[in-house]
Amino acid sequence: MTDVLVTPERRVEGDEKVTGAAKYSADFRREGMLHAAFVASPYAHALITHVDTTAARAVPGVRAVITGADVKPARFGRRLQDWPVLVWDRARFVGDRVAAVAADTLEAAEAAAALVDVTYEELPAIFDHRKALDPDAPVLHPDADAYPFLQATREPRAHPNLQGGVVHEHGDLAAGFAKASRVFEHTFEVPRVHHAYIEPRAALVWFEGDVVHVVTTNKAPFSLRDQMAVTLGMPPEKIVVHTPHVGGDFGGKGLSLDEHALVFLARATGRPVRSVMRYADELQVSNTRHAATIRLRTGVDAEGRITAHEGTVVFDGGAYAAGKPIVFLMPGDGVLTLAGYRIPAARVDVTTVYTNHLPAGHDRAPGQPQNNFAAESHMDLIARAMGIDPLELRERNVIRAGETDVHGDVWHDSEASRVLSTFRGEMRWGTALPKGRGRGMAFGVRHVGRGKTSLELRLEADGSVTVRTGVTDQGGGAMTMIQRVVAQELGLAPDRVRVEQLDTSAALRDPGVGGSRVTPVHGNAALDGARKLKEARAKGAPLPIAVTGTAEQNEHVYGSLAYGIEVEVDSETGAFRILDALLVADVGTVINPVAVRGQLEGGFVFGLGQALMEELVTQDGRVVTANLGDYKIPTIADVPRLRISLLPNTHGPGPFGAKSVGELANPAVSAAVANAIAAAVGARLFSLPLTADKVLAALRDPA
Amino acid sequence: MKLAHTATIAAPADRIWAAVMDIPAAARCVPGVAAVTPVGPDRFKGQLLVQIGPVRLVLDGDIAVATRDDLAKRATLRADAKDSRLGGTVRASIDVSLTERAGACELRIESDVHIAGRIGEFGQPVIQRKSDQLLAQFTQCIARSAAA
């Protein structure tokens, strides 16, 4: 039997994508289709006192102009539905949608949108998340108690500007700090960043009878369907969500925005309506990564072993919490302020607050890039203050099987020590470097995804297999992974396995892409289905055989990694250059070798952007980096070569021992670079991005 | 966005100040300004045409003199303008001051500009450059008319 997994994969959608034949949401057209444009608030916080659409309606080709009054009380969101489809009483950030137009052409729609006359009464706004919970802070959502909260009950809140958060405690904190020989405290700031996916958000919506069809860039079609059902007051079976190829997601496309207004426009006109978001709007309106202020306080004994840890994180949630799917309404792993270490006692206090900034949501490993930058800078600062080598300090503290982490979870398995010992050798750690150069490291962990799903598999009369799934592929290679798992189990050539993606009316319920879920969950479901086919065939069942493959992965398992960065810093200017980059990672069994490498390299570049240049700069709530000239992301000229070393013989809960890799590699880049700069010239930076002017300022004022 | 411009003008302070505070006349010193007309005491209406790269903006708006001290030669102007074709608003608070030093005068214009809507999507460096250009031409023109 051939081992499918040793051969590099050929992407099932690869030919389509490289020839341009692949269709993305913006490529879909329908007969009689109208184009939508939106009216956005120029104010960060304002009451809407009057909307006059007379002039807009008079524009030739305009078929409908709708305002907040036409959609009230429809709000959308993944968990808390606090984001109005169009605002009717107040705008809460610059870019909040006030009205929508559907017209024969995009030009007519945009011309009409410019003629909608809105009268605002400006209100005091909050732009500093650290002040959002002040007693006299302006309140953004006076009616929050009435908002739908999906599949759970919302806890009462101490302040109306509190979106969510959690307080975690375990162990005896006071005793832990009392036992410490030294206690360290540092505060870090991380700015708001955007996913910068290539494909803009796009949607096409139409009615067939009382059934609404939605072609969307949303990566979790069933979740969108269920959210829309609540927003629109429609039964879920009357909503059919189609997600074609997704051109990059990085967490942002778990939340759909304009789709909701399109439903109202399609209903008002009886015509299909389409919108494609301009990239300037992407940067001003959509679901960014949270800016954060992170204060860490850690006690260590004389050997540097952690005795107690306190983390306080304030995330800037922006105007709406709609982008956050978890019940605590915080970035998913916001609570992991010192991840991957043995922590006998901890208290972590996370709050997400409302501000009049654009709404923040999920972005590749939500919460972890912020926390990892803080945690791994903090560890380096502790190491240097204690006179312990930074790698040695981490080796003394990384979690081993049976030990408790920052969240109070006991790890049953840990490759952390092995990652660090491999790292020591590969990085030539401790060897001398010329003046002006330095080596830095960061350690990181990411959970293996959890969830459950089902797929349909059919062994055809010709011996080939068809798999039907409701999962989408945002570029991670889901369909190829499913194909190869089935092929491997059944001893087939991969091209004998077809994977079909179905819409929400035809597929079995699926949680969608996200949370590092697809390989461990969908891979296991594919494996389960393949095993059932094998069993049925062994019993002599006649072809074709149809089975359902199901899997549920609830184990708390982590992958771990270490980055090593060598930099050369010019102490005259603060400019620095990365000379060497190493990633040692535990990814479990590899199913798609090309995709694994792509995810690790891509994760590195993604993290490098956040480390070196990315920041959605705002002034009085308005995004001033509103184009990809001002919002910098790395180009290949900015990216050094990355050496990758994968830990052999590791085992995860996914198919054949796979783990997850999509969100593993991006969070730890920033701290590794910051630590390298500190090692080279002694300049310690406490905020991202790590720019030459900050290095220079730190060199001049080492306080 | 905060912008600051200074120009040294070799002319008597009173004449420069009079040239600056004659709003309709001074506005003609800004390239692209079409007729500025008074609509009330210390209130004016006007139009500014700006070409930024391939994009032409037509800003319709009001200018009001919020504070004015002719003895100290300080004034604050507020401008509110709207471009209805592209969609966007510009609000500016402009502090103008004139100080005499060593036989010449220094004219200082400090602006706090808020740009919203699509106009704000131009890169900040582009807006900064354009504003610098306009204000430089403005001060040169004021210097010429005060010297004349």
Interface residues (C-beta under 8 A of the other chain):
Chain A: A40 P42 Y43 V94 E110 A113 A114 L115 A280 Q284 Q619 D620 R622 V624 T625 A626 N627 G629 D630
Chain B: M1 S84 R85 L86 G87 G88 T89 H114 I115 A116 G117 R118 G120 E121 F122 G123 Q124 P125
